[in-house]
């Protein structure tokens, strides 16, 4: 018998459906789509095409696929957002607990199928956490005393007991996401759909949310989780892969997550452990690092024994792969930061004595928990903020004395959300804006625009409206608009957020090319494999201070730093540590293992 969770047991709209969906002995799916097709108004192809899908009672299903594959559309069908709120042509049947949804309003379906959106901050707008949890219950007409009785249990279910009076804007990223989930759980739905619930979260926040998802599953909820990272979905009962609106693969994780070529072709990042095994000719699914280690040792018996003291912070062993060589002669630094301090009005100190030097041609990853000061530091480097104390030198000149255009000519900044810096009517106008403001002549503007649009593979889209581009294309356009100023250093704030694996690789290939051309890259990111595979130096920030500044491989060998920063090493790196090697990716680890045999 499943334990009772805080979301169970009250009489709410759809309670009979809720109870039926939770009955483990019932063959009736908690939710089902039957031959569903949907085309958005103005769309040139179906977002979903004859999709049949069933979610069993108490089951957790992971949904994966490239951007535009139909993942969000699928889950929006479950609670009538599609087609009630989204214009388009809909056909097929949606059933919740065996009952077909017909003309129900979204508010009728919400108490039965809860939705947590990708942009969780857009769901939060109340003045305190208790009001936030109460809002959805008020909208479905629940009595005031029932609403009051549910607030505390909902907050407790997500680990936010005592947060009733907290302003949502004061919460960390992980806490905000958990609050958004609490507002859904308060309705006590039978089904919860989570659309990329950990986007923008640091590793600690991501771990908090997935721990909560596991508890929700234990409490008997039926869950649909959309996620780009396959490693997070290994604990699902089933995984569904969508491509261009169709389900092309489904099954247990052990079946789906070993189809490495299919995953990559569908814009899904295959699990590192399975990639290592596949490169070694071991076509088996590994559900954990322990399993992967055992499988490899069974095949390669002469590998070094496990580290006797895994908590030690030993430097990388001698046989670790060498860092990329750099034969360039030393050059004066582009940026020198000394003793930088800053606090937002009426807030705590965000930067506390930061010192940093960035040389030409470097590739630096700035990492740290949400709120550690990463983006604030970046905004100081480009002059969007002015420090309370300390200095920033750009090419030997005090940045405080430079005009914005002078700073922009040396240091470019690409925002985490490209829509925060894109505004022109066409792609070509967007790229030309900066050079035009610099007073360049028409011929030079055209030359630079053509050059950077080719570099980001947007040269055929010059006449397009930027806001009709995909997220990956808008991100590349934002890069192009900065590159048109020909900066010597480029700062990218979370450059792969919201992109599928294929788009992530495309973006990072562009960034790598720019770095090889001599542009210094500063990348702010929470994504471990990006740090390991692309950066050559790590700057770790915590509570507004730099707590580590050194080589990537040296950082990944320091268990104390990893634990203290809540940064999780890529699984290929963690697996390599079991054999005494600090590898920066699956191919590198597999090559090292094969070299030992």
Secondary structure, 3 states (H helix, E strand, C coil): CCCCCCCCCCCCCCHHHHHHHHCCCCCCCCEEEEEEEEEECCCCCCCEEEEEEEECCCCEEEEEECCCCCHHHHHHHHCCHHHHCCCEEEEEEEEECCEECCCCCHHHHHCCEEEECCCHHHHCCCCCHHHHHHHHHHHCCCCHHHHHHHHHHHHHHCCCCCCCCCCHHHCCHHHHHHHHHHHHHCCCCCEEEEECCCCCCCHHHHHHHHHHHHHHHHCCCEEEEECCEHHHHCCCCEEEEEECCEEEEEECHHHHCCCHHHHHHCCCECCHHHHHHHHCCCCCCCCCHHHHHHHHHHHCCCCCCCCCCCCCCCCCCCCCCCCCCCCCCCCCCCEEEEEEEEECCCCCEEEEEEEEEECCCCEEEEECCCCCCHHHHHHHHCCCCCCCEEEEEECCEEHHHCCHHHHHCCEEEECCCHHHCCCCCCHHHHHHHHHHHCCCCHHHHHHHHHHHHHHCCCHHHCCCCHHHCCHHHHHHHHHHHHHCCCCCEEEEECCCCCCCHHHHHHHHHHHHHHHHCCCEEEEECCCHHHHHHHCCEEEEEECCEEEEEEEHHHHHCCHHHHHHHCCCCCHHHHHHHCCCCCCCCHHHHHHHHHHHC
